[in-house]
Amino acid sequence: MKKIAIIGSGAGGLITSSKLAKDLSKQIRNEEVSITIFDRNLEQEFQPGYLEVAFRGTDPAKIIRRVEGLVSPGVKLVYENVEKVDLADRYLQTEGSKEKYGFDYLIISTGSSPDYKQISGLREDNMDFHTDAYNSNLIYQRISKIKSGRIVVGIAGLPYKCPPSPNESAFMLDEYFRKQGLRDNVEITYITPFTRIYSAESINEVIEPIYEKRSIGSVTAFNTDYVDTDRKEINSMEGETLKYDYLFLTPPHKTASFLKGTEFSDEDGWVKVDRRDLHITSYGDSFAIGDTTNLPISKAGVEAHLEGIVVANNIAAEINGMERKYRFTGRTQCSMETGFHKATFVVGTYDKPVEKIEPSTMNYMEKKVMEKIYWGSLHGHYEWLFKYHFKEDYFQD
Ligand SMILES: Cc1cc2nc3c(=O)[nH]c(=O)nc-3n(C[C@H](O)[C@H](O)[C@H](O)COP(=O)(O)OP(=O)(O)OC[C@H]3O[C@@H](n4cnc5c(N)ncnc54)[C@H](O)[C@@H]3O)c2cc1C
């Protein structure tokens, strides 16, 4: 019996399990292979939907699903928090348990989450759309009460997931207050540690004029040091101070705590992987995908998905007696909503720089289609569409 363990039932973990369950269905029926997902949560949330919940008042229940309805037949679920992984002896342990779960293959897809410990004072006043649907819903309740004031939005620290999301929040706040007829009463300022409004020059060229047209201010090369909640000030490491009434900052993110201090992760706990086949450096049968890797690419669901497909293909090939030949191209594709039913996309690979794509209603519609098919895509229902859309970036073989 080959035992495959997956930690995390999010965007990366679920598609990996679905693809493996499909390719190894015969072996699962014959009890030659088992697939088990470990996750502490009974529910999954469609994280890109946090923006809609926070800035358009979408019902948070609409972006939440129970995990048991998302896994493919033959995949086992263990609702526990993983506390320890031993790659050399191939076992993991869950919180408070002495039992060792052995595995032949391991896939770590434990994501990333806001780390408020890094910036003093940030948690107290921040309206956070990177944690969960509940917090995002609180934002909508709070912005509904704002009639005037200074809004500061942007990036409080690196890394964080979904690179365009802070810009999207600036555009969505602008749209919200324009629709309320209150835009002249609120000042919106975007802050970023980068030296331009968007880190990739091609996208910056596209969105900078929109910032100007919509009168959204910006302060670049601003590395947030701490927030003084009594004085309502954000202080940068460069010595600048900004006044605010309302804060919508994206905090720096952290990895799962059990990964910190392991020999297979870097000093911040991000897992060191091969950028092409995602195996954990020096452990050929263990892999990490999605936000939790140390790859210098976007932390985004698209990456988690394409990486999961590569890893699942290689494991299934090996179990079926073939060679592991599938490779990830580093492809990213994150949508960036620019407000009023328009969007652009951040598209690039390891070898191709980010493209310049003008915002359009067509792009916005494509984003909406992705939202509609999200849950089904975790089951692997739309792999034909992914293959068609991503072409040579679906995987290399
Ligand atoms: C506001 C916002 C907008 C976004 N927009 C986009 C977008 O437009 N396009 C895009 O591609 N991506 C977008 N993303 C990013 C995307 O949601 C994530 O990058 C993606 O979910 C990462 O997948 P993952 O599998 O790595 O982690 P996740 O989907 O976060 O799943 C990680 C899972 O691991 C579990 N876990 C963690 N630690 C443990 C442990 N110790 N034991 C057991 N289980 C554990 C968690 O409970 C969780 O279920 C957005 C994110 C946000 C917040």
The ligand as an ORCA input file, in Angstrom:
! r2SCAN-3c Opt
* xyz 0 1
  C      -8.245     38.984     -0.799
  C      -7.632     37.844     -1.579
  C      -7.780     37.811     -2.945
  C      -7.205     36.780     -3.691
  N      -7.379     36.755     -5.053
  C      -6.794     35.783     -5.792
  C      -6.946     35.755     -7.204
  O      -7.640     36.602     -7.793
  N      -6.328     34.766     -7.886
  C      -5.571     33.818     -7.258
  O      -5.026     32.936     -7.945
  N      -5.391     33.822     -5.915
  C      -5.985     34.772     -5.175
  N      -5.831     34.787     -3.795
  C      -4.851     33.886     -3.164
  C      -5.326     32.450     -3.000
  O      -6.546     32.381     -2.306
  C      -4.252     31.667     -2.238
  O      -2.999     31.941     -2.815
  C      -4.516     30.171     -2.323
  O      -5.661     29.848     -1.564
  C      -3.301     29.384     -1.825
  O      -3.580     28.004     -1.839
  P      -2.857     27.060     -0.779
  O      -3.334     25.674     -1.055
  O      -1.411     27.339     -0.802
  O      -3.380     27.572      0.642
  P      -4.854     27.713      1.194
  O      -5.867     27.674      0.106
  O      -4.846     28.922      2.063
  O      -5.063     26.399      2.090
  C      -4.229     26.133      3.173
  C      -4.942     25.121      4.068
  O      -3.981     24.559      4.969
  C      -4.594     24.390      6.229
  N      -3.544     24.340      7.254
  C      -2.629     25.309      7.553
  N      -1.823     24.881      8.533
  C      -2.235     23.633      8.874
  C      -1.805     22.668      9.833
  N      -0.778     22.901     10.664
  N      -2.471     21.477      9.898
  C      -3.520     21.209      9.084
  N      -3.972     22.102      8.152
  C      -3.337     23.285      8.065
  C      -5.508     25.604      6.365
  O      -6.525     25.350      7.321
  C      -6.024     25.749      4.931
  O      -7.249     25.051      4.755
  C      -6.464     35.764     -3.017
  C      -6.340     35.788     -1.623
  C      -6.923     36.815     -0.905
  C      -6.803     36.824      0.598
*
